[in-house]
């Protein structure tokens, strides 16, 4: 009897309808918000990764500009450069 009285209450029906509308049918429903939060966290993780990579690259550039030995090592490893009187052998691992 009490439950039937509550179910016929217009305020209860309006609030229930509003909650259902906001949870499932609204453009900014709960599921959409959860998906956006997940994407935001993923983008923050990627941002942190790229910031760390930029810092690492800046340090490498600074090292290459200031240290001739590291510049020579970099040129030999990355671009297969050599001096005039030496031969380069490239080993390919399978």
N, C-alpha and C positions, 0 to 999 in steps of 0.2 A: 504494500500500500504506500509506504513512504517512498520507495524507489519509483513507483509510478508517478507520484506527485512531483518528484524531482525531475523526471524525464519530461513532464508536461510544462515545466517552468520555462518561460520564454527566455529568461536571462541565461539559464543553463544551456539551452539550445543554441543561442547566439554565440556564447563563448565557445562551446564545443565546435560549432561550425567555423568560427574564426581560427581556432587552433588547428583544425584539420586543413583549412585553406592555407594557412601559413606554413604548415609542415609539408604539404604535398603539392599544392597547385600554384603557389605564388612563384614568380620568376626568380626570386631569391630564397627558395626553399632551403630547408636544412641540408639536404643532400648536395645541392649546388654549393652551399657554403663550405661543407666539408671537403668537397673536391677542390675548391679554390684555396682552402687552407693547405691542402696537400701539395698543390702546385706551387704555392708560395714558399713552402718549406723546401721543396726541391730546387727552386730557383735560388734560394738563399745558400743552399749547399753548393750549387754550381758557382755562385758568385764567390764564395770563400775559396773554392778550388782555383778559380781563375786569378784571384788576388794573390794567392800563394805562388802560382805559376809566374805571374808578372814579377813578383819580388825575386824569384829564383832567376829569371831571365835578366833582370837588372843587375844582379850580382855577377852573373856570367859575363855580361857585356862589360861591366866594370873591370873584371879580371882580365878579359881579352884586351881591353884598351891599355891596361897598365903593366901587364906581364907578357913579355915577348915569348917566353917559353910556352906558356899556355896557349898563346896565339898560334905558335908553330904546331903544337900538339893538336889543336882544334882543326887547323888547315889540313894536317895529315890525315886525321881520322874522318872528318866530315867530307872533305873535297878531294881526297886522295892525291894531294899535292906532294911533290918530292923535290929534293935538291938535284942539281945538274949531274952529279956524279953517283947517283944511287938508283936502284931499281925498286919498283913497288910490286909486291905480290899480294893479291887479294884472295883470301880464303873465304869461300861461301859455305856456310853450314847448312846441311839439309835436315 
